[in-house]
Amino acid sequence: MDDPLAPYAADLRRRTAQRRARKRRGAVAVAVAGVAAGTGLVVLAVSALSADADPKLPPVQTASAMPDAQTWCPTTVEPTEASGSGRGSTIAGNAAWRAGAAQVFELEYQMYVARNAEAARALIAPSAQAAPIEATRTAINSTPAGTEHCVYLKALEAGRFAVTVDERRPDQTVKNWDLVVTTAIQPDGRTLVTAIEPGAGAR
């Protein structure tokens, strides 16, 4: 007779292994390529594009349970919030907070849609310590083509944002990352991303 508890035991072993793996990865699990620098983790892009990153047990939905594209990632721009999967220009505006927010959206667009490591790196402040660009290329290449993303953002204070990044792969697996992203105006007048850290997210 088959052991009726076998499936539960197997699931427990799987979850235990995942927890141990997450502990080994530690805080750096929220970065595709980056190092600790000063008070924050300066990164090249969020871990949504890292094949090995697993900062939390993500929800997994079957194809039959998946929402359609319009409801899955609505494009919205509110006084201090925004969501969508478009380029940074889709939320650009006169409000001061939107300059930094636009860089967050553009960074994710370059990583997921354009899949352009050079363009993504150009959105990172020169003063930020970051891993070689090859690490970003590897992260992009390890993510299946056709993977969708959705950014949810809330302005916290000048240049600082609560961000949730949702990722939906072609096999319909959905993962979520909650972050705090910091941007700053550079000497040449550009606003660039300076840090991405674990956070409560935007939802």
N, C-alpha and C positions, 0 to 999 in steps of 0.2 A: 504494500500500500504506500502510495506517495505521502510524504510528510506534508500535512496541510499548512504547516507554518513555514515551509521552505521559501515560498515567495517573499514572505515578510522578512525572513532572515537575510535573504539576498539583498533586499532593498535596504536593510539596516547597514549591511556591510558596505554597500555602494555609497550611502550617505556619509558614513564614517570616513571612508577614504576621501570623499570630496572635502569634508571639513578639515582633515589633516593637510590636504593639498593647499587649501586656502590659507591655513596658518603658515605654511612654508613660504607662500608667496608674499604674505604680509601686505603692507601698505602699497608696495610698488605694483600691485595687481591692477591699479587704476591707470597705469601708464603703458602705452605702447612702447615708448622708448624715452627714458628720462632718468634723471638722477636727483637725489635730494640736494636742494640748493637753498641756503639761507633758511627762511621760515616756511618754505613750501616745496612741493614736488613740482619741479619745472619739467614739462613733458612736451612731446611732439604731437601727440594725439591721444584721445581717450582709448581705454582698453577694449572698447567695443570692436576694435579691429585687431585684437590679439587672439590668436587661436588658442593660446594657453591660459588666458586670463579668465578667472571665474570668481569675481569678488563676492558673489552671493549666489545662492541657489536661485536661478532665474525661472520664471514661469514658462512652461512649454505648452503650446496650444496645438491641437491637431488642425489639419486643413479645414475640416468641417466647422471648427469653432472659430476660425479666423474671421475678423471683420473685414469689410471691403476696404479698398485703398482710401476712399474719401473719409470714412469714419475712423480709420486707423491712424491717420496723421493729418488732422485738420490744419489748415494754414490760417493763423490768427495773429493779429497785432493789437494789443491793448495798451493802455497808458504805460504800464511797467511790466508787461508780460508779452511773450510771443511763442508761437509754435509753428512747426512746419518742417519740410525737408528741402526747401529751396536754397538758393544762394543768399549770401549776406545782403545783397541789394534788395531782396524781397521785404526786408524790414528796415531798410535805411530810412532815415527821416531827420527832422530838425531836433528832436529830443536828444539831449546829450547822452543819455544811456544807450541809445541805439548804435552809436559808433562801436562800442565794445561788443554789444550783442551781435551786430552784423559780422564781426570777426569770428565769433563762435559758430554761427551758422555757416559761414564760408569755409571754415576749417573742416567741419563735418562733411560739407558738400564735396570738397576736394578729396577727402579720404574715401568716401563711399561712392559717389557718383562719377566724378572726374577720375578718381583713382590716380591722382597726380601727387607724388611725394614731394616734388620740388615746390609746387604751388602751396602745399600744406605747410611746408617748412618756412616759406616766405611770410607766413602769418604769425610766426613765433618771433618774439623780440630777440635782437642780436645778443643782448645781455643774458639771456636764458641759457643755462647749461643743458645741452641735449645730446643724446646719443647720435652716432653717425646716421646719415640719411639712409644708409642701407637698411637700418632697422625699420624705418618707416616703410620702405619699399617691401620689405618682408611682411610687415603687418598687412599691407594692402593686398599683396599677392596671396596671403593665407586666408583672406576673406573671399568666399565665392562671388564671382561676378553675378550681378543681379540682386545682391543683398540690399534691402531697403533700410532706410534709417529715418528717425523722427526726433527732432529736437524740441524739448519743452524748456523754456527759460523764464526766470523771474529776476528782475533787477533787485539786488540787495542794498547796494550803496554804490557810490561812484566807482565804476570799473570792476565791480564784483557781482557775480551772477550765480544763482542756484540753477543748475542744469540737470535735466534728465535726458539721457539718450536711449532711445529704443532701437533695437536692431531686429529686423525680420529677414531671415535667410531664405533662400529658395526652397528649402525643405520645410518651410513654415515654422521653424524654431524661432521663438521670440526671446530676446534677452534685454535686460534693462540695467543702466548704470546711473547712479546718483552722484553728482559732482558739484564742486564749487570752482568756477573759472574766474581767474583774475586777468584783467587787461590793463594796459597803461599807455598813455600818450608818449611817444618817443620824441627825441630831440628834433627829428625831421618832420614832426607833426602827425605822423601816422599813429594809429591805435593798433597795438599788437597784443597777442596773448602772451602772458608772462608766467602763468601757473595754472595747473589743473590738479585739484585735490579731491579726496573723498568728501562727500557732504550729504546733506539731507535730500538733495534733489529739488526739482521744481514741482513735484506732484505729491 
